[in-house]
Amino acid sequence: MIEADLPMADPIRKTAHLCIRRGAPGEAVRYDRFEVPYEEGMSVLDALRWIRAHVDSTLAIRYSCINANACKTCMALVNGSVEYTCTAKLTPGEITVEPLPKRPLIRDLVTDIIPDEEKS
């Protein structure tokens, strides 16, 4: 048999796994794990948006850079470090994403980002 007769192998699909803290105030904390197709250059925000569009539309995330040209709303803990999810690079393997720890939790990854002095 010559090489041309062999069936073409499917390219190996790379994936990333996001372990995302879920819940709202007063609820038990849980972590949901999602498998996301990985491509070089993707951000954690790209993966979160993919999850909302293809797997779980109830995932609460915040970002404004794409539509409102307002930055700094997508901050979260990515593997224990405060990062902008739009610039945090996605990597194959597992990434843990959690809400900001020093802000009141609204739901999932969304926290209250309004400074206390601006609340009435």
N, C-alpha and C positions, 0 to 999 in steps of 0.2 A: 504494500500500500504506500502510495506517495503522500507527501504532506498535504497536497491540495485535496485529497480525498477525506482527510480528517475533518470532523465537524468543528466549526470555530467555537472556541471556548468563550463563554460570557466573560466580559471584563470583570475583574474583581471590584465589587462596589464597596467603597469605603463608607463607614458610618461613624457618627459620633453619638454618644449617649448622654443625654441631659437628665440629670437628677434634679428635679425642681421642687422646691418647698411650696406647698399648697395650703390654702386655708384662709380663714378670716378670724378677726378677734373673737375669742370665746369658743373657737372650734379647736379640736385636737390637731396638732401639727402633723402633716403627713408629707411624704416625698413621693412624687410620681416620676417614673423613669420613662423616657421617650427615646426611641431610636430615630435619628435624623440622617438623611443622605448628606454625605460630606463632600465638599469640593474645596480645593485649595483656595484660600483667600476669603472664605466665609467668616462672618462675625457671629458672635453668640446671638445678637439680635436677629440676624438672618435665620438662625435655627429656631428661635422663639416664634418668629413670624411664620415659619414653615409649620411648626406644631399647631399654631392657631388655625392656619388655613387648611391643613390636611388631616389633623388627628383630633384635636380638642379645642373647639372654638370657645370653651369656657375659661381658658387660661387667661388670667388678668395680667397684662403687661402695660407699661407706659412707654411711649416714645413719640416724639414730635418732629424730629429732624427731617423726616421724609416729606411730610405734608405741610407743616407749619413753620419750617425753618427755625425751630427753637431747640436749642441744645440743652443738655444736662438733665433731661427727664428720664432717661433710660438707665440711670445708675442702679446697680444691684451688686450683691456679693457674688463674685465669680471665683469659685475655688477658694473662698475665704478672704478675698481681697476686693475692696471697693473699686469697681470699674464701670466705665460706660460700656454697656453691652454692644453698642454700635462699633466700638473700636477693639473690644476684647476678641482676640482671634479664636475661632473654633478650631479644635484639634481632634483628630481621631481618638477615640477612647472616651472616658467618662469625665464630664464636667458637672460640678454642682453649682446651681444658681439659687440664690436666696435673696429675700428682700433686705433692704438696708436695715441694720440692727438698731440704729439710734433714732429712727423715725417711726411714728405710729403706723401700724399696719392697717391697710384698707382691705386688701384681699390679694392672695397669691404673692406676686412680685411688686404690687402697687403699694407704695407708702405715701403718707401725707408729706409733700415736699414744700408746702407753704410755710415760710418762716413764722415763728410764733408772734413776732411783732406786727405781722401783717394780718393776723386773724382778728376779727372783731368780736 
